Amino acid sequence: MDDDPLRNPHRLGNRCLGVPAGATRGTTARISACTGGTGRRWTLRADGTLVNRGTGQMLDVFGGRTTNGSAVVIWPRIAAPNQVWAWH
């Protein structure tokens, strides 16, 4: 069994990070049931960005904020640090 939650969402209790169909720039990403839809599928790129397969937009911390509870949204690629993710 694959322990990487990006490849095996069932590792997280069948919950996925995603956006609804038709989502546009600034839509908040939410954790909800995995439906298999493209809005809940992400591609991890070599530069550390996560691209939503349904929209082609990046996972982004809104406004470049660094405080706990900051909104996480989808946004066009702007090559900023708030669009780069790391796993530890």
SVG drawing of the C-alpha trace seen along z (x, -y; Angstrom):
<svg xmlns="http://www.w3.org/2000/svg" viewBox="-19 -40 31 42">
<polyline fill="none" stroke="black" stroke-width="0.4" points="0.0,0.0 1.3,-3.4 1.7,-5.7 1.9,-8.9 -1.4,-10.8 -1.0,-12.5 -1.1,-9.1 -3.4,-7.3 -6.2,-9.6 -7.6,-6.7 -4.6,-7.2 -6.3,-10.3 -9.7,-8.7 -11.0,-9.2 -10.7,-13.0 -9.2,-15.1 -8.2,-18.7 -10.1,-20.3 -12.2,-22.9 -15.6,-22.6 -16.1,-22.2 -16.0,-25.5 -13.8,-27.1 -12.1,-30.3 -9.1,-32.4 -9.4,-32.9 -11.7,-29.9 -10.9,-28.5 -9.6,-25.0 -11.4,-22.7 -11.0,-19.3 -14.0,-17.1 -14.9,-13.6 -12.8,-12.2 -15.1,-12.1 -12.5,-11.4 -13.3,-14.6 -10.5,-16.6 -11.0,-19.5 -9.7,-17.1 -6.7,-16.0 -3.3,-17.7 0.0,-17.4 3.1,-18.0 5.7,-19.7 9.4,-19.5 9.5,-23.2 7.2,-22.4 4.0,-23.8 0.7,-21.9 -1.4,-22.3 -5.1,-21.6 -5.9,-19.3 -9.4,-20.7 -8.4,-24.3 -4.7,-24.4 -4.2,-26.8 -1.8,-26.6 -2.5,-26.0 -1.7,-29.4 -1.7,-30.9 -3.9,-33.9 -2.0,-37.2 1.3,-35.5 0.3,-35.4 2.2,-33.2 -0.1,-33.1 -2.0,-30.0 -5.5,-29.9 -4.6,-31.8 -6.9,-31.0 -5.6,-28.5 -6.9,-29.2 -6.3,-28.4 -4.5,-31.1 -2.7,-31.5 1.0,-30.8 2.9,-33.9 6.2,-32.2 5.9,-33.4 7.0,-31.6 3.3,-31.3 2.8,-28.8 5.6,-26.4 4.9,-23.5 7.1,-21.1 6.5,-17.8 8.6,-17.0"/>
</svg>
